Amino acid sequence: MKIALWTLAILLLAGCGARYEVIEDFVPPADSKARSCIAGCEQQRQACDTACDQRLQACRKRAEARARADLPARRRAYLDRLDIYLRERELWLDEKALQLHQRQLLEARIAQLEPRCTQDDRSGCSELQRLRRERDALVLPDPPERPEEPTLEALVARYQADCRRDCDCEATFRACYIGCGGEVRSRRVCVANCDEQK
């Protein structure tokens, strides 16, 4: 238990400290041949970024087209589920009304028996206890959940969530830059809660 508390305290204190990010500085080589090599790296990175953006846009367009194609079937399925929901809700409302009526009858009968169940007169006490248990056992189940109507916007967003821009153009550029004789220097920079580092 003490270990868990110490671990929690350390984690809480660590969350309050300064936050750092790693910044990379690109130092070009001195000779002009190497600089033209680095210019080629820049062009490759731009081409990579452009191709990556195009793939992302194409993925998003495919996702939207898929959503438009799927929407009619999803709406039909929704209408089927809605019909079932409406029937279940009607049954639930009937059950609710029935239980309310039963509860009112039990409460009325309990009110009649309570004066007869005193310390002097025990007649009706067992019946009173039975009625109270019966009343307390009346528990209405949760209402049925209404199905969510599908919308084009929600479907597009769901399908587009799979579209990612993960081409790693930066890592390829970094490797090319170093291969051309450039240098990449990393440094830590405080970005939040910097006063606390003192």
N, C-alpha and C positions, 0 to 999 in steps of 0.2 A: 504494500500500500504506500509506504514512504517513497519507494522508487518511482511509482506512478505520479505522486505529487511533485517530486523533484523534477521529473521529466516534463510535466505540464508547466511548471514554473519556468524552466529553462526555455521551453518553446514559446511561452508568452513573452518573456523578456527578449528573445531573439526577434520576435515579430515587431518589437518596438525600436530596434536598432536602425542604423543607417542602411540604405539599400543602394547597391551598386549595379552598374551595367558595364559590360566590356565594350570599349570603343576601339575600332581598328583604324590605324593611320597607314595609308599607302605611301611608301617612299619610293619615288621612281629612281631607276638607275641613272648614272651620269652620262653614259654614251648614247649617241643618237640612234644607233642601230637597235639598241634595246628599247628605246622609247617608241620606235616605229613598231616593234613587236608588241609593246603594251597597247598601242593604238589598235592593233589587230585584236587584242583581248577585249578592248572596249567595244569594238564592232561585234564580236562574238556575243558579248553580254547583251548588247542591244537587240541582236537577232534572237537570242534566247528569250529575252523578256517579251519581245513582240510575239514570238511563236507561242510562248506560254499564255499570254493574254488571249491570243486567238483560240487556243485550245479551251481555255476557260469559257470564253464567250460561246464557242460551239457547244460545249457541254451544257451551258445554261439554256441555249436555244433548244437542244435535244430534250432537256428536262421539261421545258415549257410545252413542247410539242407532245411529249409523252403524257403530261398532265391534261392537256386538252383532249387527247385521245381517250384517256382513262376516265375522265369526268362523267360522261353519260352512264357508264356502267356503275360507277360509284354512286351516282344519284339514284339509279334504280335500286341498288342495294340499300341505300339510305331509306328510300320510301318503303321498302319491305320491312326494314327494322323499325321505322316509325309506326307502321301499321301494328306491328307486334307490341311496341311500346304503348300505343294508345289503348289496345285491348288489355294489356297488363295493368295499366294505370286505372282503367275502369274497374277492373276486379279489385285493385288495391283500394280504391275509393269506396266500393261496396263493403269490403272487409272493414275499413275504417269506420264507416257508418254503423255496421253491425256491432263492432266492438264498443263504440260509443254508447249504443243502445243497451248492450249487455252491462256495461259499466254503470249506467244510470239505474238500471233495474237492481243491480247488486248493491249500489250505494243506498238506494231506497230501502231495500230489505235489511241492510246493515243498520241503518238509522232506526228501523223498527225494533231490532233485536238488542241494540246497545243498552237501552234502559232496563231490559230484563236481565242483563248480565252484570250484576253488582255483587258485592261481597255477601250480601244477605240472600240474594236470589241467584243461583247459578244456572237456572234453567235458560236454555238458549245460548249458553257460552260456547259449547262445542260447535253448534250451527254457525254462530258468529265467526269463530275462527276459520271454519271451512269456507264461508263466504268471503272473508278477507283474503284468504289464500287464492281463491278463485279470481277475485278482482285483481290481485297483484300479478297473477299469471297472464293477464291479458296484456300482451305486448304486440304492438303493431310492427310488422316487418318494415324495413326501409322501403321507401317508394321506388319504383323502377326508375332507372336513369334514362333520360331522353337521349337518343343518339345525336351525335353532332352532324350537322348538315355539311357535306363536303362543299368547299368553294375552290374555284380555280386558283385564287391567290394562295391558299393554304397548301394545296396540292403542288403548285409550282415551287413554293418555298421548301417543302419537304423533299421534293426530287432534286432541287438545286443544292441542297445541303451536301450532296455527294460530290459536287463540283468543287475542286480545290486547286489552288495555284501553288503547286509544290514541284517546281521545275529545278530548283537548286541552282539557279543561274549564278548566284553570288559565290558559291563554293567553286564552281567551274572557273569563274573569273579570277578568284583568289589564286587558284592553282596555276592558271595561265600567267598571271602577274608575276608570281614567284619564279615560274619557269623562264620568264623573259629577263630575269635578273633584278626584278624589283623586290622590295622588302615590305612585309606587313608586320607592323608593330601593334601589339595589343596593350591596352591600359585600362585599368579600372577607374570608373568615374562615379562619384556619389550622385545619385539622382533623387533621393528622398531621405528625409530625416537626417540631413547632413550635420546639423548642430550637435547631434548625439554622438558623433564620432570623436569629439574632442575629449 
